Amino acid sequence: MELTPIYKRVIGLDVHQAKISAFAVAEQPDGWVTVDSREFGDFKRDRRVLAEWAKSIAPEVVVIESTGIYWKSPFAALEKVGIVA
């Protein structure tokens, strides 16, 4: 079965109480697909670094998976740099 991608630049976040796991999949202009995974803390400075990293990738979409209310702070940090998850 062949899959057809919908988006060419995507970030997925798995948000926990003290850690955020981030995965970026991006198709480059030459067609090569890169995958980058990172972990961030949940302090304010860590969320700022996460947001700047996400901004540098210029994703078409960001997907957040979270338990409880832990998604709110990373969501706000992304909004501050112009990314709507």
Backbone hydrogen bonds, N-H to C=O, Kabsch-Sander energy under -0.5 kcal/mol:
donor,donor_aa,acceptor,acceptor_aa,energy
10,V,25,V,-2.8
11,I,61,V,-1.9
12,G,23,F,-2.9
13,L,63,V,-3.2
14,D,21,S,-2.7
15,V,13,L,-0.6
15,V,65,E,-3.0
16,H,14,D,-0.5
16,H,19,K,-2.8
20,I,40,F,-2.9
21,S,14,D,-2.4
22,A,20,I,-0.5
22,A,38,R,-3.3
23,F,12,G,-2.3
24,A,36,D,-3.2
25,V,10,V,-2.6
26,A,34,T,-2.4
27,E,8,K,-2.8
28,Q,26,A,-0.5
28,Q,32,W,-3.5
31,G,28,Q,-2.5
34,T,26,A,-2.9
34,T,32,W,-0.5
36,D,24,A,-2.5
38,R,22,A,-2.7
40,F,20,I,-2.8
42,D,18,A,-0.6
47,R,43,F,-2.3
48,R,44,K,-1.9
49,V,45,R,-1.9
50,L,46,D,-2.5
51,A,47,R,-2.4
52,E,48,R,-2.3
53,W,49,V,-2.5
54,A,50,L,-2.7
55,K,51,A,-2.4
56,S,52,E,-1.9
57,I,53,W,-1.0
57,I,54,A,-0.7
58,A,54,A,-1.1
60,E,9,R,-2.9
61,V,9,R,-1.1
63,V,11,I,-2.8
65,E,13,L,-2.8
67,T,15,V,-0.9
70,Y,67,T,-1.2
72,K,69,I,-1.6
75,F,71,W,-2.3
76,A,72,K,-2.3
77,A,73,S,-2.2
78,L,74,P,-2.3
79,E,75,F,-2.3
80,K,76,A,-1.8
81,V,77,A,-0.8
81,V,78,L,-0.8
82,G,79,E,-1.5
83,I,78,L,-2.6
84,V,82,G,-0.5
85,A,83,I,-0.6
